[in-house]
């Protein structure tokens, strides 16, 4: 809020991520070892960013990044002290893809890797096309 006006908001919800969808093999092996998992279809708890939006008048001033980092560090704190989770997911619009990628989010679906190369064309044709991305909270320092 700024002068009784909403300038940005974020919504969070619970989610899961399949172990098989995690791209980094070292992370997969770490999780399998810690949780004694054998099935790649095992669902792992996550928090999903449902929406993160900044009023156009405040866009491009770093407010979205500040909000995102604050949310991520709060989730990390909760994960380390209260609830067992390690990942944050987002289904981001094509227009926000680079925003999330610049904050260490990784494509969840391997097919998205090919789409990322055509991001400008995708944005031009359908700016609201979505990409599934995830972040390992352990990359935050």
VENBEL-V354963 format. One record per backbone hydrogen bond with DSSP energy under -1.0 kcal/mol. CO is the residue of the C=O (numbers start at 1). NH is the residue of the N-H. E is the energy in kcal/mol with one decimal. If there is no record, write none. Layout:
BEGIN
CO:NH:E
CO:NH:E
END
This chain:
BEGIN
5:2:-2.3
7:55:-3.4
9:53:-2.6
11:50:-2.2
13:48:-3.5
15:46:-2.4
17:44:-2.9
18:21:-1.5
19:22:-1.3
24:28:-2.0
25:29:-2.4
26:30:-2.3
27:31:-2.6
28:32:-2.7
29:33:-2.4
30:34:-2.3
31:35:-2.6
32:36:-1.1
32:37:-1.4
40:20:-2.2
42:19:-2.7
44:17:-2.2
46:15:-2.4
47:89:-2.5
48:13:-2.0
51:11:-2.5
53:9:-2.3
55:58:-2.3
58:61:-1.0
62:66:-2.3
63:67:-2.7
64:68:-2.8
65:69:-2.8
66:70:-2.2
67:71:-2.7
68:72:-2.9
69:73:-2.5
70:74:-2.0
71:75:-2.6
72:76:-2.6
73:77:-2.1
74:78:-2.2
75:79:-2.9
76:80:-2.3
77:81:-1.6
78:82:-3.0
78:83:-2.2
83:85:-1.2
86:137:-3.1
87:47:-1.8
88:135:-2.4
89:49:-2.8
90:133:-2.9
92:131:-2.6
93:96:-1.7
94:97:-1.1
96:100:-2.0
97:101:-2.8
98:102:-2.5
100:103:-1.3
100:105:-2.1
101:104:-1.5
106:134:-2.4
109:112:-1.0
110:113:-1.3
111:115:-1.5
112:116:-2.4
115:118:-1.6
116:119:-1.4
118:122:-2.4
119:123:-2.9
120:124:-2.0
121:125:-2.4
122:126:-3.6
126:129:-2.1
127:95:-1.4
129:94:-2.2
131:92:-1.6
132:108:-3.3
133:90:-2.2
134:106:-3.2
135:88:-2.1
136:139:-2.2
137:140:-1.5
END
